[in-house]
């Protein structure tokens, strides 16, 4: 693994933080719904229906912060896929 990739992965881990397997599954469901064109509110609803124990509480005061978090995870997921494809 090159230095740039390693540095990116380390920084991403700091930003995203440690997550349980249920949290990862919930996040993946949100990203999947976003990739299908859902709004952040609809994506959160889809993920909450699939993973009710991980349901996020949101309102008008924090939805933009949540949206930014999932935009980051969405981009991170795309980058990870490109890294995997590059290494295969």
N, C-alpha and C positions, 0 to 999 in steps of 0.2 A: 504494500500500500504506500503510495507516495505521500510526502509530507503535507501537501495541500489537502488531500482527501482526509488524512488523519486529523489535521487541524479542524477541518470542517465538521467531521463527525464528533469530535470532542466538544466543540462549541455548541453544536446542535443538541447534544446530550445535556449540556448545562441549561440551555434554554427550555427544552421540553421537560426535563426532569425525569425522575424515576416514575414509572407507571406500572400498575399491575396488569395482568393479562386482560382483565375485564375492562380496564381503562383504555388499553390499546385497542381492543375490539370496538369499544364505543367510539373512540377517535377515528378508527378506520371506517366505521359506518357513517360518521359525519362527513368525512372526506369523500366517500363514495357518493353520498347524496349530493354534495357540492359539485362533484365532477359530472353529475347527471343534470346539473342546472338548477338545483333547488336553492332557495334562499337559505341564509344561515338559520333562520327560525324554523323553516321546514326541515332542514337537515338535522337540527337538534331534536325535532319531534320524531323523525324517523329513527334516529339512534336511540332515543329514550324508549320508544316502543319495543325495540329489539333488546335493549340493555337497561331495563328500568332501574336497576340498582345504581347505575352510573349517571342517571339523569341530572343534567345541570340546571341550576336555578338561574334564570336570567330575567332581565327587565330592560327598560329603555336606558338605564344608567350604565349597564355593563355589556350590552349586546355588541357594541363596536369593539370592545376589548376582546370578547370571545371570538368575534369574526376574525380579528387580526391574528389571534392564536391559531385558529383553524386554517387561515390562509398560509401561515407559516408551516403548519404540519402538512398541508396539501403540497406545498412546494418542496418540502423536505422529502416527502414520499416520492415525488417525481425524481428528485436528485438521487435518492437511494436506488431507484429502479435503473437510472442511467449508469450509476456506478456498478451495479450488478451486471448489467448488460456489457459494459466495458471489460469487466473481469472474466467474462465467459468466452 
